[in-house]
Amino acid sequence: MPEQLGAEAPQHVVPEGDQSAGSEAGNVTRGTKNHDDSDPFVSLRYMEDRKQLETQARAVVTALLAEKGEVYVQGLLQAEIQRVKKKESEAAAIKKKISAATKLAGELKGDIRRETEAKAEEEHMCKNLQAEMKRRSTLTEEATRRMESRRLTLKKDVETSVRDVREKYDDRKRQAMELVEENKRLTDEVAKMRKEFDEARATYADTCKERETYVESLIRSYREVTREVETLEAKIALVRRERQASEQRKASLEKQLESYNSQFGSLSEGQSVEDAERMAKEQREEAEARIAQLESEKKEASEIRLRLDKETATWRAALAAHKRELPRLEKAKLAAEKRCRQAQERARQQLKEDATTAKDQEDGGM
């Protein structure tokens, strides 16, 4: 029966008259928890006490079982278990509070120690600061005297520097005005040169167009003359062939004439050999005159072609020279514009530097 006391049982309210038994059982339970595990003799004594307490508890429980019954004993045990748990919870809470209080006390001790050290350090620093303040006061008085003397000297130097800077500023301003006038003059000159260059370029372009047109017309004329010369050469070749054919016909006619003279003597009265020779001579002279005329025309065409070749070469050389001259004029124009821009930039930079110098002088004088 005692082995079943630890099992779960329904809770019962313990009567007030039976609280002594519960208190005794509670004392038995609590007595088993206060011991020290570090000492073996204490542990041995604790084990003996525990066995004795278990024996006493068994006796008490047996008596209660015999007197009150099992239900009553279990209710009493449950009530005691609840009370022990409550006490344990309270003990744990108190233990936590004690730990927190101990920790807080340690922190407070550390804070007090740090405050004490900080106070001592602050007192030491205060003494050092007082000594430093005295030393700095002495140095400040001496520095004040030196600074006053230095201020007067610097004031004189600054006044002298301001006068010098103003004189330099006036000189630079005068130079800047001269540069502005020079820049304006250069601008007008560049504009005039640019206008002249544009006009010359336009005139040159027109002249080039006219010359190109003339050269093209010369080339066309040269081609026409070349075609005419080729035609004349073809005609000369034709006349030469005709002349050869005429000479061949003449030789054939002379042979025929000799044959006729030998065979038909009677015909010599109607037409003589002189007449035939005269006719052949006239034909030969006409052919030679035609050939001479064609040779003269060919020579004239060759001369015209040579003249046209020379004129074409001259115009092409002039055109190439003008084309080579055009980039140089373009470069001269760009160089003049660049010089003008540089002069303007220098004038603006000089004016800006003079204005900055004057402003710095005014700030330094103030």
WODA-V577582 format. One record per backbone hydrogen bond with DSSP energy under -1.0 kcal/mol. NH is the residue of the N-H (numbers start at 1). CO is the residue of the C=O. Records with the same first field share a line. If there is no record, write none. Layout:
NH: CO / CO
This chain:
4: 1
5: 2
19: 16
22: 18
23: 19
24: 20
25: 21
26: 22
27: 23
28: 24
29: 25
30: 26
31: 27
32: 29
33: 30
43: 39
44: 40
45: 41
46: 42
47: 43
48: 44
49: 45
50: 46
51: 47
52: 48
53: 49
54: 50
55: 51
56: 52
57: 53
58: 54
59: 55
60: 56
61: 57
62: 58
63: 59
64: 60
65: 61
66: 62
67: 63
68: 64
69: 64
73: 69
74: 70
75: 71
76: 72
77: 73
78: 74
79: 75
80: 76
81: 77
82: 78
83: 79
84: 80
85: 81
86: 82
87: 83
88: 84
89: 85
90: 86
91: 87
92: 88
93: 89
94: 90
95: 91
96: 92
97: 93
98: 94
99: 95
100: 96
101: 97
102: 98
103: 99
104: 100
105: 101
106: 102
107: 103
108: 104
109: 105
110: 106
111: 107
112: 108
113: 109
114: 110
115: 111
116: 112
117: 113
118: 114
119: 115
120: 116
121: 117
122: 118
123: 119
124: 120
125: 121
126: 122
127: 123
128: 124
129: 125
130: 126
131: 127
132: 128
133: 129
134: 130
135: 131
136: 132
137: 133
138: 134
139: 135
140: 136
141: 137
142: 138
143: 139
144: 140
145: 141
146: 142
147: 143
148: 144
149: 145
150: 146
151: 147
152: 148
153: 149
154: 150
155: 151
156: 152
157: 153
158: 154
159: 155
160: 156
161: 157
162: 158
163: 159
164: 160
165: 161
166: 162
167: 163
168: 164
169: 165
170: 166
171: 167
172: 168
173: 169
174: 170
175: 171
176: 172
177: 173
178: 174
179: 175
180: 176
181: 177
182: 178
183: 179
184: 180
185: 181
186: 182
187: 183
188: 184
189: 185
190: 186
191: 187
192: 188
193: 189
194: 190
195: 191
196: 192
197: 193
198: 194
199: 195
200: 196
201: 197
202: 198
203: 199
204: 200
205: 201
206: 202
207: 203
208: 204
209: 205
210: 206
211: 207
212: 208
213: 209
214: 210
215: 211
216: 212
217: 213
218: 214
219: 215
220: 216
221: 217
222: 218
223: 219
224: 220
225: 221
226: 222
227: 223
228: 224
229: 225
230: 226
231: 227
232: 228
233: 229
234: 230
235: 231
236: 232
237: 233
238: 234
239: 235
240: 236
241: 237
242: 238
243: 239
244: 240
245: 241
246: 242
247: 243
248: 244
249: 245
250: 246
251: 247
252: 248
253: 249
254: 250
255: 251
256: 252
257: 253
258: 254
259: 255
260: 256
261: 257
262: 258
263: 259
264: 260
268: 265
271: 267
276: 272
277: 273
278: 274
279: 275
280: 276
281: 277
282: 278
283: 279
284: 280
285: 281
286: 282
287: 283
288: 284
289: 285
290: 286
291: 287
292: 288
293: 289
294: 290
295: 291
296: 292
297: 293
298: 294
299: 295
300: 296
301: 297
302: 298
303: 299
304: 300
305: 301
306: 302
307: 303
308: 304
309: 305
310: 306
311: 307
312: 308
313: 309
314: 310
315: 311
316: 312
317: 313
318: 314
319: 315
320: 316
321: 317
322: 318
323: 319
324: 320
325: 321
326: 322
329: 325
330: 326
331: 327
332: 328
333: 329
334: 330
335: 331
336: 332
337: 333
338: 334
339: 335
340: 336
341: 337
342: 338
343: 339
344: 340
345: 341
346: 342
347: 343
348: 344
349: 345
350: 346
351: 347
352: 348
353: 349
354: 350
355: 351
356: 352
357: 353
358: 354
359: 355
360: 356
361: 357
362: 358
363: 359
364: 360
365: 361
366: 362
